[in-house]
Amino acid sequence: MQSEYQHLIDLSDYPVEWWNSLIELGVKIKENPQEYAHECDGKIMATLFYEPSTRTQMSFQTAMLRLGGRIIGFDNPANSSVSKGETIKDTTKIVSSYADILVIRHPVAGAAKAASLTADCPVINAGDGGHLHPTQTLTDLLTLKIEKKTLSGLTIGMCGDLINGRTVHSLCKALSMFNGNKFIFISTPELRMPAYIKDIIKANGSTYEEVNTLEEAIGGLDVLYMTRIQQERFASREEYLAQKNTYVLDRKKMLLAKKDMIVLHPLPRVDEITVEVDDDKRAMYFTQAKYGVFARMALILTILSEKKGSETLKGKLYSGVKCSNPRCITNHEEYLPKSFRFSGDETLLECEYCDERKLI
């Protein structure tokens, strides 16, 4: 299916050259933001946030306001027609007719892809469940470019909830496209990185290791990416409590790290980084959040300037096949076309909305 608009659902839909161009624009905006203060005069951005957000929502709103644009939307679906049972299709179809660009965050995987199928303006994925978070990845890439001066040859540790962490999924996919990067996954067996992400890393020529403790990995890292254990993704509070406080970065562990290692975190944090670490010059998570505005300003300008539309569904439609992921949007809004691509062989289908694999 072809859309007349250019969307950002997954960074993997674009070549690395596109990412680099956007990151370079982000650096220019950081250096001279006033030069871009009227680039979006007369433009309207709609933000549809179906789940709570502070940084991402405010970062997008700030980005559009600093470009001279205006904003509409909601940050609580209970205050919209969603509470009456309105589908994503109907909500985005209506709201996109009021706006020049639409930003959506949703707790269900594949929701942004679903919105892009019928929206009448460009759609940006601001996080879809535990699946992807491409604009956080752009923020992370911009932060690494500014603070580490490179996106290649890095050893990146990712710690915490790796199975539900959409930020680490997106970042792994992106950084594996750059030469010489190595990943160290630090998690419990229950929270390990999904197989499809590890397959992408290998296919792109990068390497990874899986370890159980932060202490055994931190000394060799150039970047430590901490994540919170996401209570909202667990089936029960008991399951959450069994994982909570497994990994805590404190001053003692920071003594084991390189002097030029940097610590990133998509925020919010709960208790996985102690407050005492904030005073360490290697703690970059608040600066990272600030850079997010520049990354999103660059993204808005880039998407609005695109003259060519996006191909929204590239796989094969299977009317009688259901995605095996209960958290996939196609199992919540059944009118959606069921699109799958082959993964590895002709007996393994991959859902185009949530990347879940299914044997046939």
C-alpha positions as CSV (number, residue, x, y, z in Angstrom):
1,M,0.0,0.0,0.0
2,Q,1.3,3.4,-0.9
3,S,0.6,6.7,1.0
4,E,0.9,10.1,-0.5
5,Y,2.6,11.2,2.7
6,Q,6.0,10.5,4.2
7,H,5.7,8.8,7.6
8,L,8.2,7.8,10.3
9,I,7.1,4.5,11.8
10,D,10.4,2.7,12.0
11,L,13.8,4.1,11.3
12,S,14.6,0.9,9.4
13,D,12.3,2.2,6.6
14,Y,15.0,4.8,5.8
15,P,18.7,4.4,4.7
16,V,21.5,5.4,7.0
17,E,22.2,8.4,4.8
18,W,18.8,9.8,5.7
19,W,19.5,9.3,9.5
20,N,22.9,11.0,9.1
21,S,21.4,14.0,7.2
22,L,18.8,14.4,10.0
23,I,21.4,14.1,12.7
24,E,23.5,16.7,11.0
25,L,20.5,19.0,10.9
26,G,19.9,18.4,14.6
27,V,23.5,19.5,15.3
28,K,23.0,22.7,13.3
29,I,19.8,23.5,15.1
30,K,21.5,23.0,18.5
31,E,24.2,25.4,17.5
32,N,21.8,28.1,16.2
33,P,18.2,27.4,17.1
34,Q,17.0,30.9,16.3
35,E,17.8,30.4,12.6
36,Y,14.9,27.9,12.5
37,A,12.4,29.9,14.6
38,H,9.9,30.5,11.7
39,E,10.3,27.4,9.6
40,C,6.9,26.1,10.6
41,D,4.9,29.3,10.7
42,G,1.3,28.5,9.9
43,K,1.7,24.7,10.4
44,I,-0.2,22.7,12.9
45,M,0.9,19.5,14.7
46,A,-1.5,17.1,16.3
47,T,-0.3,15.0,19.2
48,L,-2.4,11.9,20.0
49,F,-1.1,10.4,23.2
50,Y,-3.0,7.3,24.2
51,E,-0.8,6.7,27.2
52,P,1.0,8.9,29.7
53,S,4.1,10.8,28.6
54,T,6.1,13.8,29.9
55,R,9.3,14.1,28.0
56,T,8.2,12.8,24.5
57,Q,5.0,14.8,24.4
58,M,6.5,18.0,25.8
59,S,9.6,17.6,23.6
60,F,7.5,17.3,20.5
61,Q,5.3,20.3,21.5
62,T,8.4,22.4,22.3
63,A,10.0,21.4,19.0
64,M,7.0,22.6,17.0
65,L,6.6,25.8,19.0
66,R,10.2,26.7,18.6
67,L,9.8,26.2,14.8
68,G,6.9,28.7,14.9
69,G,4.1,26.1,14.6
70,R,1.0,25.4,16.7
71,I,-0.2,22.3,18.4
72,I,-3.6,20.5,19.0
73,G,-4.4,17.0,20.3
74,F,-5.0,15.1,23.5
75,D,-2.8,13.5,26.3
76,N,-5.6,11.4,27.8
77,P,-7.9,9.3,25.6
78,A,-10.6,9.5,28.3
79,N,-11.0,13.1,27.2
80,S,-11.6,12.2,23.6
81,S,-14.0,10.1,21.5
82,V,-11.6,7.2,22.0
83,S,-13.4,6.7,25.3
84,K,-16.6,6.0,23.3
85,G,-15.0,3.2,21.4
86,E,-13.7,5.2,18.3
87,T,-11.1,3.3,16.3
88,I,-7.6,4.5,15.5
89,K,-8.7,4.8,11.9
90,D,-11.5,7.1,12.6
91,T,-9.6,9.2,15.2
92,T,-6.6,9.7,12.9
93,K,-8.7,10.2,9.8
94,I,-10.5,13.1,11.5
95,V,-7.6,14.7,13.4
96,S,-5.2,14.4,10.4
97,S,-7.6,16.5,8.4
98,Y,-7.0,19.3,11.0
99,A,-3.2,19.1,11.0
100,D,-0.1,19.2,8.8
101,I,1.6,16.5,10.8
102,L,0.4,13.9,13.4
103,V,2.4,12.4,16.3
104,I,1.0,9.3,18.0
105,R,1.9,7.3,21.1
106,H,-0.1,4.2,21.8
107,P,0.3,1.3,24.3
108,V,-0.4,-1.3,21.6
109,A,2.3,-2.5,19.1
110,G,1.8,-1.5,15.5
111,A,-0.7,1.3,16.3
112,A,1.4,4.0,14.5
113,K,1.6,1.8,11.4
114,A,-2.2,1.4,11.6
115,A,-2.7,5.1,11.8
116,S,-0.4,5.8,8.8
117,L,-2.6,3.6,6.5
118,T,-5.4,6.2,6.4
119,A,-4.1,9.4,7.8
120,D,-4.4,12.5,5.7
121,C,-1.0,13.9,6.8
122,P,2.4,12.5,7.7
123,V,2.5,10.3,10.9
124,I,5.3,10.1,13.4
125,N,5.5,7.1,15.8
126,A,6.2,8.4,19.3
127,G,6.2,4.9,20.8
128,D,3.9,1.9,20.1
129,G,3.7,-0.3,23.2
130,G,6.9,-2.3,23.9
131,H,7.7,-2.3,20.2
132,L,9.5,0.7,18.8
133,H,10.4,4.3,19.7
134,P,12.2,5.8,16.7
135,T,12.2,9.4,17.8
136,Q,13.9,8.4,21.0
137,T,16.5,6.6,18.9
138,L,17.1,9.8,16.9
139,T,17.6,11.6,20.2
140,D,20.0,8.9,21.3
141,L,22.0,9.0,18.0
142,L,22.2,12.8,18.2
143,T,23.5,12.5,21.8
144,L,26.1,10.0,20.8
145,K,27.2,12.1,17.8
146,I,27.6,15.2,20.0
147,E,29.1,13.5,23.1
148,K,31.1,10.6,21.6
149,K,31.8,12.2,18.2
150,T,31.0,9.0,16.4
151,L,28.3,6.3,15.9
152,S,30.8,3.6,15.0
153,G,33.2,1.4,16.9
154,L,31.3,1.6,20.2
155,T,30.7,-1.0,22.9
156,I,27.1,-0.3,24.1
157,G,25.7,-1.9,27.3
158,M,21.9,-2.1,27.5
159,C,20.6,-2.9,31.0
160,G,17.2,-3.7,32.5
161,D,13.9,-4.5,30.8
162,L,15.1,-5.5,27.4
163,I,12.1,-7.5,26.3
164,N,9.7,-4.6,26.7
165,G,12.1,-1.7,26.1
166,R,11.0,-0.1,22.8
167,T,13.8,2.4,23.2
168,V,16.5,-0.3,23.2
169,H,14.9,-2.2,20.4
170,S,15.0,0.8,18.1
171,L,18.5,1.8,19.2
172,C,19.9,-1.7,18.6
173,K,18.4,-1.8,15.1
174,A,19.9,1.6,14.3
175,L,23.4,1.2,15.8
176,S,23.9,-2.2,14.3
177,M,23.9,-0.4,10.9
178,F,27.1,1.4,11.8
179,N,30.5,-0.4,11.6
180,G,32.2,-2.0,14.5
181,N,29.5,-1.6,17.2
182,K,29.2,-4.3,19.9
183,F,26.3,-4.8,22.2
184,I,26.3,-6.2,25.8
185,F,22.8,-7.1,27.0
186,I,22.5,-7.0,30.8
187,S,19.2,-8.5,32.0
188,T,17.6,-11.4,33.8
189,P,16.5,-14.4,31.6
190,E,12.9,-13.3,31.8
191,L,13.7,-9.8,30.4
192,R,16.2,-10.7,27.6
193,M,16.3,-9.0,24.3
194,P,13.8,-10.5,21.8
195,A,15.1,-12.9,19.2
196,Y,14.2,-10.8,16.2
197,I,16.3,-7.9,17.5
198,K,19.3,-10.2,18.0
199,D,18.8,-11.6,14.5
200,I,18.8,-8.1,13.0
201,I,22.1,-7.3,14.9
202,K,23.7,-10.4,13.4
203,A,22.4,-9.8,10.0
204,N,23.8,-6.3,10.0
205,G,27.3,-7.5,10.9
206,S,27.4,-6.4,14.6
207,T,27.9,-8.7,17.6
208,Y,26.3,-9.1,21.0
209,E,26.8,-10.8,24.3
210,E,24.3,-11.5,27.1
211,V,25.3,-11.3,30.8
212,N,23.5,-11.3,34.1
213,T,25.2,-8.6,36.1
214,L,26.1,-5.0,35.6
215,E,29.4,-5.4,37.4
216,E,30.8,-7.9,34.9
217,A,30.1,-5.6,31.9
218,I,30.5,-2.0,33.0
219,G,34.3,-1.8,32.8
220,G,34.4,-2.4,29.0
221,L,31.6,-0.1,28.0
222,D,31.7,3.2,26.0
223,V,28.0,3.7,26.6
224,L,25.7,2.4,29.3
225,Y,22.0,2.6,28.4
226,M,19.9,2.1,31.5
227,T,16.2,1.3,31.4
228,R,13.5,1.0,34.0
229,I,11.6,-2.2,34.7
230,Q,8.3,-1.3,33.1
231,Q,5.5,-2.1,35.6
232,E,2.8,-1.4,33.0
233,R,4.1,-4.1,30.7
234,F,3.8,-7.0,33.2
235,A,0.7,-9.2,33.6
236,S,0.7,-8.9,37.4
237,R,2.3,-6.8,40.1
238,E,3.9,-10.0,41.5
239,E,5.8,-10.5,38.2
240,Y,7.0,-6.9,38.3
241,L,8.1,-7.0,41.9
242,A,10.2,-10.2,41.1
243,Q,12.3,-8.1,38.7
244,K,12.2,-4.7,40.4
245,N,15.6,-3.5,41.8
246,T,17.5,-6.2,40.0
247,Y,19.8,-3.6,38.4
248,V,20.7,-0.4,40.2
249,L,23.5,1.9,39.0
250,D,25.2,3.7,41.9
251,R,28.4,5.5,42.6
252,K,30.2,2.3,43.6
253,K,29.5,0.7,40.2
254,M,30.5,3.9,38.4
255,L,34.0,3.5,39.9
256,L,34.3,0.4,37.7
257,A,33.6,2.3,34.5
258,K,35.8,4.1,32.0
259,K,36.4,7.7,32.6
260,D,34.9,8.6,29.3
261,M,31.9,6.2,29.4
262,I,28.6,8.0,29.2
263,V,25.3,6.9,30.9
264,L,22.1,7.3,28.9
265,H,18.5,6.7,30.0
266,P,15.3,7.4,28.1
267,L,13.6,8.4,31.3
268,P,11.5,8.3,33.5
269,R,13.7,6.6,36.0
270,V,12.3,4.9,39.1
271,D,15.2,3.6,41.2
272,E,17.5,2.0,38.6
273,I,19.9,5.0,38.8
274,T,20.6,6.5,42.3
275,V,20.4,10.3,42.7
276,E,24.1,10.4,43.6
277,V,25.0,9.4,40.0
278,D,23.5,12.7,38.7
279,D,26.5,14.6,39.8
280,D,28.9,12.4,37.8
281,K,30.0,14.2,34.6
282,R,29.4,10.9,32.7
283,A,25.7,11.0,33.5
284,M,24.2,12.4,30.3
285,Y,20.5,11.5,30.6
286,F,19.2,15.0,31.4
287,T,21.3,16.4,28.5
288,Q,20.0,13.6,26.4
289,A,16.4,14.8,27.0
290,K,17.4,18.3,26.1
291,Y,18.9,17.2,22.8
292,G,15.6,15.4,22.1
293,V,14.0,18.8,21.2
294,F,16.7,19.4,18.6
295,A,16.3,15.9,17.2
296,R,12.5,16.4,16.9
297,M,12.8,19.8,15.3
298,A,15.1,18.3,12.7
299,L,12.6,15.4,12.2
300,I,9.6,17.7,11.8
301,L,11.4,19.8,9.2
302,T,12.6,16.8,7.3
303,I,9.2,15.0,7.2
304,L,7.4,18.1,6.1
305,S,9.9,18.8,3.4
306,E,9.6,15.3,1.8
307,K,8.0,15.3,-1.6
308,K,7.7,11.5,-2.0
309,G,5.1,9.3,-0.1
310,S,5.8,6.2,2.0
311,E,5.0,2.6,1.2
312,T,3.0,1.7,4.3
313,L,2.6,-2.1,3.8
314,K,5.3,-3.9,2.0
315,G,4.4,-7.5,2.8
316,K,1.8,-10.0,1.6
317,L,-1.8,-9.8,2.8
318,Y,-3.2,-12.9,4.4
319,S,-6.9,-12.6,5.1
320,G,-7.1,-15.8,7.1
321,V,-4.0,-15.4,9.2
322,K,-3.9,-13.8,12.7
323,C,-0.8,-12.4,14.4
324,S,0.2,-14.5,17.3
325,N,1.0,-11.5,19.5
326,P,-2.0,-10.5,21.7
327,R,-0.5,-7.0,22.0
328,C,-0.5,-6.4,18.3
329,I,-2.9,-3.8,17.0
330,T,-4.4,-6.2,14.5
331,N,-5.8,-8.2,17.3
332,H,-7.4,-5.1,18.8
333,E,-8.8,-3.5,15.6
334,E,-9.7,-6.4,13.4
335,Y,-10.6,-4.4,10.3
336,L,-6.9,-3.8,9.6
337,P,-5.4,-5.7,6.7
338,K,-3.2,-8.6,7.9
339,S,0.2,-8.1,6.3
340,F,3.1,-10.4,6.8
341,R,6.6,-10.8,5.3
342,F,8.7,-13.9,5.2
343,S,11.5,-14.1,7.8
344,G,14.4,-16.4,6.9
345,D,12.3,-19.1,5.2
346,E,8.9,-19.7,3.8
347,T,7.5,-21.3,6.9
348,L,8.1,-18.3,9.2
349,L,6.0,-15.2,8.8
350,E,6.7,-11.9,10.5
351,C,3.9,-9.5,11.2
352,E,4.5,-6.1,9.5
353,Y,2.8,-4.2,12.4
354,C,4.6,-5.7,15.5
355,D,7.4,-7.9,14.0
356,E,6.1,-11.0,15.9
357,R,7.0,-14.2,14.2
358,K,4.6,-17.0,13.3
359,L,5.1,-20.5,11.9
360,I,2.8,-21.5,9.0
